Amino acid sequence: MRDFLKSFRAGLNEYYQAPYRAAFKRASREEDDLFHLLVASEMLGIPNPVSFYTLELMPLLYEDFHAWHTRMGLERSPLDGISCC
């Protein structure tokens, strides 16, 4: 009985969450894009009052930088120091 209830609960979760999965994924991607913009804003020429704190996060974003700038519509890397293409 316990296994049935556990599988029934998992099925209900899947049923109610499935229609919103794409919207949640899109919202998460948009938040990540904004975060990338905030971290790289000083190098892009946008004044950033917290650049001292976000500069140390830049090495963590190198892996996803190519995907980010292509999603933003930039064919090449806008930064001189990062050549990912």
C-alpha positions as CSV (number, residue, x, y, z in Angstrom):
1,M,0.0,0.0,0.0
2,R,2.8,2.4,0.9
3,D,4.6,1.8,-2.5
4,F,1.3,2.5,-4.3
5,L,0.8,5.8,-2.5
6,K,4.4,6.8,-3.2
7,S,4.1,6.1,-6.9
8,F,0.6,7.8,-7.0
9,R,2.1,10.9,-5.3
10,A,5.0,10.9,-7.8
11,G,2.5,10.6,-10.7
12,L,0.4,13.5,-9.4
13,N,3.5,15.7,-9.0
14,E,4.5,14.9,-12.6
15,Y,1.0,15.6,-13.8
16,Y,0.8,19.0,-12.2
17,Q,4.4,20.1,-12.8
18,A,4.7,19.0,-16.4
19,P,2.8,22.0,-18.0
20,Y,5.0,24.5,-16.1
21,R,8.4,22.9,-16.6
22,A,9.2,24.8,-19.8
23,A,8.2,28.1,-18.2
24,F,10.3,27.4,-15.1
25,K,13.3,26.5,-17.3
26,R,12.9,29.7,-19.3
27,A,12.6,31.8,-16.2
28,S,15.7,30.2,-14.8
29,R,17.7,30.8,-18.0
30,E,16.6,34.5,-18.0
31,E,17.8,34.9,-14.4
32,D,21.1,33.3,-15.3
33,D,21.5,35.7,-18.3
34,L,20.9,38.7,-16.1
35,F,23.4,37.4,-13.6
36,H,26.0,37.0,-16.4
37,L,25.3,40.5,-17.5
38,L,25.8,41.9,-14.0
39,V,29.0,40.0,-13.5
40,A,30.5,41.0,-16.9
41,S,29.0,44.5,-17.0
42,E,32.2,46.3,-16.0
43,M,34.1,44.6,-18.8
44,L,31.3,45.5,-21.2
45,G,31.6,49.1,-20.3
46,I,28.4,49.3,-18.2
47,P,29.1,51.0,-14.8
48,N,28.6,48.5,-12.0
49,P,28.7,49.7,-8.4
50,V,29.4,46.3,-7.1
51,S,32.1,45.3,-9.6
52,F,34.6,44.6,-6.8
53,Y,32.4,41.8,-5.5
54,T,31.3,40.4,-8.9
55,L,34.8,40.4,-10.4
56,E,35.8,37.3,-8.3
57,L,32.8,35.4,-9.8
58,M,34.1,35.8,-13.4
59,P,36.2,32.7,-13.4
60,L,33.2,30.6,-12.5
61,L,31.3,31.9,-15.5
62,Y,33.9,31.2,-18.2
63,E,32.5,27.8,-19.0
64,D,29.0,29.2,-19.9
65,F,30.2,32.5,-21.4
66,H,30.0,31.3,-25.0
67,A,26.4,30.0,-24.6
68,W,25.5,33.3,-22.9
69,H,26.8,35.7,-25.5
70,T,25.3,33.7,-28.4
71,R,21.9,33.8,-26.6
72,M,22.3,37.5,-26.3
73,G,22.8,37.8,-30.1
74,L,26.5,38.5,-30.1
75,E,28.3,36.4,-32.7
76,R,31.8,37.0,-31.2
77,S,32.8,37.5,-27.6
78,P,32.4,41.1,-26.6
79,L,35.3,40.9,-24.2
80,D,38.9,41.2,-25.3
81,G,40.2,39.0,-22.6
82,I,37.8,36.1,-23.3
83,S,38.1,34.5,-26.7
84,C,35.8,31.6,-26.7
85,C,34.9,31.5,-30.4
